[in-house]
Amino acid sequence: MPDRVRASHILLMYQGSMRSTASRDKEAAASEIQSLAAELAGGADFAALARSHSDCPSKARGGDLGEFGRGQMVGPFEDAAFGLDVGATSGVVETPFGYHIIRRTA
């Protein structure tokens, strides 16, 4: 198992999620992230979707979070990112920050 990975993500926050500035409710966020997952499964460009939909400042970089090690991300996010093969994309991952789709890039 690697000690460090590089990943990108799309984050959809909702009212009440940690550090949220979003006005959408949890159900709307869940519906929207499922739609984005379907677009990705159909071949949509990950970085383009991150730029246009993500609530994380990383959207300016197409969702790129850079390299990180174990213990730097919340548990469900870390488990998903470290469990992916390079180039693979996760399903929807829920954390206290909202809903994510994660792509491991290195």
Long-range contacts (C-beta under 8 A, 24 or more apart in sequence): 1-82, 2-82, 3-69, 3-70, 4-67, 4-68, 4-69, 4-70, 5-67, 5-68, 5-81, 5-82, 5-84, 5-104, 5-106, 6-64, 6-65, 6-66, 6-67, 6-68, 6-104, 6-105, 6-106, 7-65, 7-68, 7-81, 7-84, 7-102, 7-103, 7-104, 7-105, 8-46, 8-47, 8-50, 8-58, 8-61, 8-62, 8-63, 8-64, 8-65, 8-102, 8-103, 8-105, 9-50, 9-54, 9-56, 9-58, 9-63, 9-65, 9-77, 9-100, 9-101, 9-102, 9-103, 10-36, 10-46, 10-49, 10-50, 10-53, 10-54, 10-56, 10-59, 10-63, 10-100, 10-101, 11-54, 11-55, 11-56, 11-58, 11-97, 11-98, 11-99, 11-100, 12-36, 12-53, 12-54, 12-55, 12-98, 12-99, 12-100, 13-55, 13-97, 13-98, 14-98, 14-99, 17-96, 17-97, 17-98, 18-95, 18-96, 18-97, 18-98, 19-97, 20-55, 20-97, 20-98, 21-55, 22-55, 22-98, 29-98, 29-99, 30-92, 30-99, 33-92, 33-99, 33-100, 33-101, 34-92, 36-101, 37-91, 37-92, 37-101, 40-89, 40-101, 46-89, 46-103, 55-98, 63-103, 64-105, 67-106, 77-102
